[in-house]
Amino acid sequence: MRMNRLVLLLLLMAAALPAVASEACMPVASDGWIRKPPANLPVMAGYATLENPCDTAVTIVAASTDAFADTSIHVTRIEDGVSRMRVTPALELPAGATVGMEPGGLHLMLVNPKAPLQLGDKVSIAFALEDGRTLTGEFELRSTAP
């Protein structure tokens, strides 16, 4: 009876190892920057490199920051010859992939800054992952791309 419990315990621990390993792996947001608008506009765009070094895909379901009233993920696409921007409700980061948030494509929309921002100021942005974890990146206000 005691041996059966030990075997059961070892099997349960072995079954949990892949889940623990995948939870330990975390995507990374790097090279984050926010484009300073040409005028005192209440809308700014944010860009970064999102890297998923994990063995499984990860899905970003939201973005937020205390520095802006509203934050969302958008993508710009040309449709019928017209540039259109749409909210992206979920952004999948495939296993082992890097996804660029760049001008003219995937980006963050940052609406109504809660305080004035100056060039060089840094803003922390949190990306909510579908599995409940949070990925945080630092974004610097710049006038042009890095």
C-alpha positions in Angstrom: 0.0 0.0 0.0 2.8 2.4 0.9 4.6 1.6 -2.4 1.4 2.4 -4.4 1.2 5.8 -2.7 4.8 6.5 -3.5 4.4 5.5 -7.2 1.2 7.6 -7.4 3.0 10.6 -5.9 5.9 10.2 -8.3 3.5 9.9 -11.3 1.7 13.1 -10.2 4.9 15.0 -9.8 6.2 13.8 -13.2 2.9 14.9 -14.9 3.2 18.3 -13.3 6.7 19.0 -14.6 5.8 20.1 -18.2 3.2 22.6 -16.7 5.8 24.0 -14.2 8.4 24.3 -17.0 6.1 26.1 -19.3 4.9 28.5 -16.6 8.5 29.3 -15.7 9.2 30.4 -19.3 8.1 34.0 -19.9 7.9 36.1 -23.0 10.0 39.3 -23.1 9.1 42.9 -24.2 12.2 44.8 -25.2 13.1 48.0 -27.1 9.9 49.7 -26.0 9.2 53.2 -27.2 6.3 55.6 -27.5 6.3 58.1 -30.4 5.9 61.7 -29.3 3.1 63.2 -31.4 3.9 66.3 -33.5 1.4 68.4 -31.6 -0.2 68.2 -28.1 -2.5 65.4 -29.2 -4.1 63.1 -26.6 -3.2 59.9 -28.6 0.2 58.3 -28.9 1.5 55.0 -30.4 3.8 52.5 -28.7 6.1 50.0 -30.2 8.3 47.1 -28.9 9.8 43.8 -29.8 7.9 40.9 -28.2 9.9 37.7 -28.0 8.5 34.3 -26.9 11.5 32.0 -26.1 9.1 29.4 -24.7 8.2 26.0 -26.1 4.5 26.9 -26.3 2.6 29.8 -27.8 1.5 32.6 -25.5 -1.5 34.9 -26.2 -1.7 38.5 -25.1 -5.3 39.5 -24.4 -4.9 43.1 -23.1 -2.5 45.9 -22.4 -2.7 48.5 -19.7 -0.7 51.3 -18.0 -1.3 53.8 -15.2 0.1 56.5 -17.4 -2.8 56.6 -19.9 -6.6 56.5 -19.5 -6.9 53.8 -22.2 -4.4 51.3 -23.8 -5.2 48.9 -26.6 -3.4 46.8 -29.2 -4.0 47.7 -32.8 -2.9 46.6 -36.2 -2.8 48.8 -39.3 -3.5 47.1 -42.6 -4.1 48.2 -46.2 -7.7 47.2 -47.2 -8.9 48.0 -50.7 -6.1 50.6 -51.0 -7.0 52.3 -47.7 -5.0 52.2 -44.5 -7.2 50.9 -41.7 -6.5 50.5 -38.1 -8.3 47.8 -36.1 -8.2 46.7 -32.4 -6.6 43.3 -32.0 -8.4 41.5 -29.2 -5.8 38.8 -28.9 -2.2 38.6 -30.1 -0.6 35.2 -30.3 3.2 34.9 -29.8 4.1 31.6 -31.4 6.6 29.4 -29.6 10.2 30.5 -30.3 9.0 33.6 -32.3 9.7 37.3 -32.2 6.8 39.7 -33.1 7.6 43.3 -33.9 5.3 46.2 -32.9 6.3 48.8 -35.6 5.0 52.0 -37.2 2.5 51.1 -39.9 1.7 47.7 -38.4 1.1 46.2 -35.0 1.2 48.8 -32.2 -0.2 50.1 -29.0 -2.7 52.9 -28.9 -2.2 55.1 -25.8 -5.1 57.5 -25.2 -5.2 60.5 -22.9 -2.0 60.7 -20.9 -2.8 61.2 -17.2 0.1 63.6 -16.8 2.3 65.5 -19.4 5.1 63.3 -20.8 8.5 64.7 -21.8 11.1 63.1 -24.1 13.0 60.4 -22.2 10.2 59.7 -19.8 9.6 56.0 -19.2 6.2 54.3 -19.0 5.6 50.8 -17.7 3.1 48.8 -19.8 1.6 45.5 -18.7 0.5 42.9 -21.1 -2.1 40.5 -19.7 -1.5 36.9 -20.9 -4.4 34.5 -21.5 -3.0 32.2 -18.8 -3.3 34.9 -16.1 0.3 36.0 -16.0 1.5 39.5 -16.8 4.4 40.5 -19.0 5.7 44.0 -18.3 7.8 46.2 -20.5 9.3 49.7 -20.2 8.6 52.2 -23.0 10.5 55.4 -23.5 9.0 58.6 -25.0 11.0 59.4 -28.2 10.5 61.6 -31.2 11.7 58.9 -33.6 12.4 55.2 -33.8 15.5 54.0 -31.8 
